[in-house]
């Protein structure tokens, strides 16, 4: 079975009803599609994986990634999709190291999308449309700002991708501008 985006959304909604988590899923989906296009990869596949990456988080936060694996396997999802989802929690709630470009990208952008959204919300416009890398980097240095975001994971993800952190932030902002106000 090769899941469609509709399959992904239906499965996600079986396990989640939190609108904040849905917005996060959409943001990660957008970032994954953007990076897939830049890499000449399949944006549909990358986006679907981004959409479901936290499928287990609302119901099973203490078993994050473990339950995602079970949910996706029970639904008949391909092994490479399952592996990619599980790898985004590497070093936190999973021992599956991101190896492919898709997996490394998901690892890098998951936390970053949330941080960028937080940066946008404190702007007068409350929008990513006028958010610049310099504004994100300024907030980056303030540990109390978006304290739940693990900046080391993002930095590690950028290094795994061979990208400068500023470039990763800039491309992710561009991706989010496609789906957020």
Secondary structure, 3 states (H helix, E strand, C coil): CCCCHHHHHHHHHHHCCCHHHHHHHHHHHHHHHHHHHHHCCCHHHHHHHHHHCCCCCCCCHHHCCHHHHHHHHHCCCCHHHHHHHHHCCECCCECCCCCCHHHHHHHHHHHHHHHHHHHHHCCCCCCCCCCCHHHHHHHHCCCCCCCCCCHHHHHHHHHHHCCCHHHHHHHHHHHHHCCCC
